[in-house]
C-alpha cells in the first residue's frame, strides 16, 4: 500500500498534501512527524512508553506541544552509562515527573556514580506514588545501601527484585542531564531551530527502532495513518503490512471499499488478530464484504467487528464465519443478515454482540448460540423488524447477558395492535451459569426467565409496573435494580438488595 496513486488514504490524508509523493524523504518525514505531533496525549504516551526514558525526555525540546508530555509516562527507566551526573539527572527527572501514579521505576547505578546519591529518596518518591514494579541495581563500591522502611510496607508493589531497580523521566532539557549523552553528541543542537534540530534527530531515532517496536507503535495508530508511513522511506514501506490489527472507518468517501480491499491484498501478516470495519451510507453497495470476512477467517482472526450503516438490503456473511475455530470476539451491527442455515461451530467464541441485525429465522439464532460452547458474554440490541417473534437464549456457559429492545418507541401503536407488537419482542432465557443480567425495554408478560440459580446482579430497565410473576422469576437474584418509567404501586417482594429508580 506504499503507492499513493491507487490508495484510499487519498480520501483524507493525501488530498491535503497532493504533492506528498513528489517530496524528498526528509520533507515527507517532516509531514509525518507533524502528524505524530498532532496525535492525542494518550496516544503519544503509548508511544513514549516504548522509548527509552532518555529519548522520551529528549522530545521535550521539539515544541511547546511536546514539552510536558513525557512527564506523564507511567514507567521510568534510568541506566548509568558512565556519567558522574547521573544521580543529579535522576533526581531532577523525578522532581519534574508529574504522573500521579508511577507504575514502574528501574534504576541502575554504575561504578562512577557518586556515593552521596540519595537512593532512599528515590525509593520514597516511587512508593508515595503507588509504584508496582521497583528495580534497583547498585554497582558502586560504596557500603551496601539501606533502603527506607516505606519500601517494605508498600501495599501496591507487585514486583520488587532487590538486586536491580531503575527510575525514569526527565524534564526540560535546558536544565537536565540528558546533555549527559544526547546533547554532548550534538553540541550545536540548542542553537538549531526546532524543526531542523531535535525534531529530525528524534524522527531518525524512531526510524532506527527494530521492526517489532515499530509494529507496537503502529498498533496504536489508526490504520489510515499507519498506511501513510509507507511513503516515508524504503525502510518504512512495508512495516505497516505486518501490523496484526486493522481498523477501517468510513468517513464519507465513496472509495472506502476499494481502499479496504487493496489494504487486505497488500497486508502480509500471517495472522490477523483483529479486523474492524464500519461502512457508512455513502459506501457503494457492490463492495464484497464477504470476501473481507473470508480473508480474515483464513488468517486466524480472533476479533471481528462489522458495522454496515448503508441503506442496502441486509448483507449475508459467508458460512465460514460461523465455523471459524479461532474467533474469540464477534460483533455484528445494523444491515447484516444472520443466516446460519447449516451446522455452525465456534469453539473459541467468548464474546458475541448483535446490534440491530436481521435474522433469517429463529433457527439461525438457535444454531449460532448453540455452536458457541464457551460463550461467556452476549449483548443484544433488537429492533422491530429483525424477523424474530421469540428471542431464545439457551447457552449453558453464558455468564453475562445484556438485552435491549425498542418496544417503548411504539407508544402511538393502536391498543389492539400492542399485543402483536409485544410478541415481536418475546424473550426466553435458559442459562444456568448466568451471573449478571441486564434487561431494558422488555414487556414482562412476554419474558420467560428460568433456570438461573447463579444470578448475582440483575438490572431491569424501563419495565412498566412489573408484575409479581415477573419479579418472582428473579427470586434467585442477590442484587436487583429496577429502573421504572412511572410511579410504582406497592410490591410485596423481599430481596437482599432491592433498589428502585424512578425515571420520567
N, C-alpha and C positions, 0 to 999 in steps of 0.2 A: 504493500500500500504506500510505498515511498514515492509513487509517481502521481503528482497532483492533477495531471491533466484529466484523469478519469475518476477522481475521488470526490466523494460526497462531502468531505470536510471543506470543500469549496463552499458548501452550504452555509458555513458560518465563519470559519477561520480564514480561508484564503480569499474570500470575496472582499475582506477588509484589507488584504495585502496581496493584490493581484500580481505584483511584481516579485513576490517572495521567491519563486522558483528560479529567478534570474539573479538573485543576490549572491554575493560571495558567502562562503560558510560563516565567516565571523559576523557578518551583518545578520544573517539568518539566525545565528546563535543569540545575538542581542535581542531579536524579536521574541524568541522562545524564552529567554531569560526574563524579559519583561512580562511574559505571560505567567511564568513561575511566580514572579513577584506579585502578580495580581490574584494569586490563589488566596483562599481564606487562611486565617491564622491557624485554625485547627489542622488544615492540610499541610501547611508549612511546618508545623510542629511534628507531624508524622514523618516528614522528610528529614528534618534535622535530627530526629531521634536515631536515625540510622547513620548519621555522620559523626565522626569523632568530635568530642566536645571542643577541642581547639579549633577545628574547622567551623563548627557551629557558631562559636564566638566571633569568628572572622566575618561572618555575614553581617555583623552589626555596623560595619563601615560602608555597606552597599548603598544605603539610603536611609532616610528617616523611617520609611516603611519597615525596614528590617531591623532597626536599631535595638528594639527590645524583644523581638520575637524569641531569641534564644533563651531569654531569662525565664521562660515558662516551660522549657523542655524538662520532662519529669525524670530524666536519667542523666547523671553527670559522671564522667569518667576521666580521671587525670593520671597520666603516666609520666614519670620523671625521665626526660631524655638527656639529662646531664646538666641542666641549668641550675645555678645556685639560687635563682629567684623563684623556683617552682613553688615553694611554700607560700611566699607572698602572693603569687598568682592564684593559688587555690583559695586562699583566704579572701582575697578581693572578689574572686568569682562567686563564692558563697554569699558574700555580702550583697552583691548585685542581683543574684538569682532570686526571683520573686514567686516561683511556683509555690502555692500553699502546701502542696504535698510533694515530697521528694521520694519517688519510687525506688531509686537506686543510686548509691554513691560508691564509686570504686576509686581507690587511691593507691598508687604505687610510688614510693619514695626511694630514690637511689642513694648510692654512696656519697654523692656530692651535696646532698641536701643538708642545709644547716640543721643541727640537732635541736635548735631552740624553737622549731616549728611547733605550734600548739595543736598537736593532733587531737587532744581531748576536746578542744573547742570545735573542731571539725565534726567529731562524732556527735557532740551535743546538738549542733546545728541540724544534723540529719535526724537524730532521734526526735527532736522537737517538731519535726515536720513529717512524722509518721513513716520513716523510711522502712521499706520492706526487704531490700537487698543491700547489705553492707559488706564491703570487701576491702580490707586494708592489708597492704604488703609493705613492710618497712625493712629496707635492705641496708640501712645505715649502720655505722659502727658504734653508735651510742648504746647505753644501757637499755635493756628491754623497757618498753613504754607501757605505763599503766593507763588503762582506759577508764573513763568516768563510770560511776555506778549506774548512771542512767541507761547505759548500753544494755545492762543485764536485767533491766526492769521494763524494757520496751515491750508492749503487748502487740505491736504491729510487725515486728521483724519476722520474716519468714525464712530468711537465709542469712546466716552470719558466719562465714568462714574466717576465723581469726588469723589466718595466715596471709590473707590478701584483702584489700579494700580500697576503692578509689572514689574521689569526688569529681563532679563535672560542672560546667557552666563558667562563663567568664563574660564580662560585660563589654563595655565601651573601650575600644582599642586604644584610645589616647592615653589611658592610664593602666592598661592591662599587659600582663606579661606575655601575651601571646606574640609580642615583639620578640619574645623568647625564642621562637623558632620560625614564625611566619614572616614577620617584618624584617628581621635581620637578613633574610634572603632577598627581600625586595626593599632595599634601603630607601628607594625613591618612591615607595608606594604611597606614603602620606601626602606627597606633592602632586600625585597624578589625579586628574578628575575621576569622580566615582565610576563613570561608565567605562573609562579607559583602564582603570587600575584593578581594584579588588574584584569588581563585578566579573571581568573577564577571567581573572585568576580562579575565582570560585567556580565559574562555569566550566573552566578547563578541568578543575579537580573533580567536578561531578562527572564529566566525560570519562575520567580516568578510573572511576569506580568499576568493580567487576560486574559482569552481566547479572549475576544473581542479585546484587544490591540494586542495580538499576531496575530490575523487574519488580523488586519490592516497592520501589518508589512509584513506578508506573502503575502498580496495582492500586494505588490510592488516587490516581488521576483519572478523570473521565476518559473513556475510550477515545473520544474525538480528539482530545488533547494528546493522548498517548500516541495516536497515529501521526499527529503533527510533528512529533520529534523525528520522524523518519527523514525529514528534509535537512536536518542539521548537518549531517556528515555521513560518510560511509560507515563510520563506527556505530551510528545510531540507526541506520536504515532498517535493520531487521530486528532490532531489540524488541519492539512492541509486539512482534508476531509470536513471541513466546509467553506473553502475559496470560495467565490462566483464567482471567476473568474478563468478560466482555459485556459492556452495558451500552445499549443504544436507545436513545430517547428522541422521538420525533418532535422537532421544534417548529414544524410548519413547512418543511421543504418537501417538494414532490419527488426528489431524488433520493430520499432516505432509504427506500427499498434497494436501489442499486448500490448504495453505499454499504449497507449491511451485507448484501450478497458478496460483493467484492472483498469486503473485510474478512468474511469467513473463508473465502477461497485462498486468501494470502496468509491467513493465520496458520501457523505451523506447530503450535504447541501440541504434543501428542495427546495430552489430556486437557479438556476444557472443564474446569471446575464449575464455572458459573456463566450462564447466558441470560441476560435480562434485556427484553425488547419491549418498547412501548411505541405503538404506531397511532398517529393522530388522524383526524378527519380528512386531511388533505393527501394522505398516502394513497397511491393508486391501488385498486383492488386486485390487480393481477400479480402482485408480489407473491412469491412462493414461500409462504410461512412454513408449510410442511417440510420443505427442503432444509430450512434452517434447523428445525427440530431434529430431523434425521441426522444432520451434521453433528449436532451436539450429542445426541444419543450414541452415535458411533464413536465418539471420543470420550465416553465415560463420564458424561456430565453428572454433577451432584446437585446443582441448584438450577432450576429452570423457572423463569418468570416471564409470562407473555401477557401483555395488556393491549387489546385491539379496540381502539376507540372509533374506528371508522364506521360509516353508515351502511356498509355492505352486509349481506346476509352472514349469519354466524359461520365461522370457519371451522371445518372439521380437521383435526390434527391427526397425523399418521398413527397407525396402531402401534408402531414401535415405541411410542412414548409410554404406552401402558404396559410394556413388557421390559422396561429399562431396569436392569438389576443394580445400577449404580445410583439411581436418583434418590436423593435424601429429602429435598425440599422442592415442592411443586406449587406454583401459583398461576392460576388461570383467571383472566379477568375480561368481562364485557363480551364482545362479539365472538365468542368461542362456543362451538357446539361440542359438548361432551358426549361422544359417541363411542361406547365400549361395547361393540357388537359381538366380540369374541372373547374367550377367556383372557384375562389380564394377569400380570404378575409383577408386583412392585415390592420385592423383598426387603429393600433398604429404606423405603419411604417413611420418614418420621413426621414431616410437616406438610399439610395439604391445605391450600387456601383456594376457595371457589367464590369469586366475586362477580355477581350479576351475570353468570354464564347461562346458557341454554342447554338443556339436557335432551338427548334424543328420546329417552323414555326412562321410566323408573328402573328398568333392568340395567341400564347403563350406569346409573348411580350405584346400584347394589353391587355390580361387578367391580366398579372402581374401588369401593370401600372394602369389599371382601378380598380384594387382591393385595391389600396392604396389611400384612400380618403384624407389623411392628409399629403401626401408626400411633403417634402419641398426641398430635395436635391437629385439630380440624377447625378451620374458620370458614363460615358460610354467610354470604350476603345474597339474599334472594330478591327477585323482582316478580311482578305479577305475570309475566309472560315467559316463565322459564320451562314451561311444558310439563310440570310436575303437579300432581294433586297431593301426593304424600311424600315427604322427605324422610326417609328412614335411615337412622344412624345406628347400625348394628356392628360395632367394632370392639372386639374383646380387649384390645390393648390400649384403647383410647383413654387418655388422662385429662385432656383439656378440650372443651367444645365451646366455641363462640358462634351463636346462631342469631341472625338478624333478618327480618322480613321488611316488606314495605306496605303492609296492610293498613297502617294508620293513614296512608295517603288516600284511602278510599272513603273519606268522610262523607262525600257527596253521593255515594252509591245509594240507590234506592233500597228501602228496607227489605223488600222481597228478594233482592239480589245479594244481600250481605252474606247469607249462609253459603252460597256458592263461592263468594269471594274468599271466605274464611277457609273453605275446603281446599282451595288452591294452596293455602299456606299451612296445611296439616303437617305435624311433626311427630315422629315416633323415635324415642331414644331407648336403646337397649345396649348399654356399655358398662359392664360390671366394674371396670377399673377406673371409671371416671372420678376425678377428684375436684375438678374446677369446671363450673358450668355458668355460661352467660347466655341468657335469652332476652332478646329485645324485639318488641313489637310482635308478640305472639298472642294468639287467641287461646285462652286456657281450655275452652271447650273442645279444641281440636289439637291438643298437645298431650300425647301419651308418654309418660315417663315411668320407666320400670327398670328393675334390676340395677340399682345404683347404690350398693352398700358402702362404697368407699368415699362418697361425695363429701368434700370438706367445705367448699365455698360455692354458693350459688348467688349470682346477681341476676335479678329478674327485672327487666326494664319496661316501663310503659305498658303494663297489663291492667286494663280497666277492671277494678273490683274483682281480683282473683277469688275464685270460689274456694270453699273448704276442700273440695275434692282435689283441686289443683295443688293447694298447699300441702295436703296430706301426701301427695305423690313425692313431695320433697322432705318427707319426715326424717330421712337419714342425714339431712344436711346439718353441719355443725354451725356454719355462719351463713345466714340468709339475709340478703339485702334486697329490699323491694323499692323500686322507683315508680311512683304512682302518677297517673295522669289527672286524678281528681280525688276529692276527699274520700277517705276510706271509711266504710262502715265498720263498727267494732268486729274484730275477728277473734274468736276463741281458739288461739293457736299458741302453743308453748314450744319455744326452741331455745337452746343455749344462748344463741345470739340472734336477735331479730331486729333489723333496722328498717325504718320507713323514711323515704324521702319523697316529699310531695312536689311534683313538677307541674307547672302550668302548661 
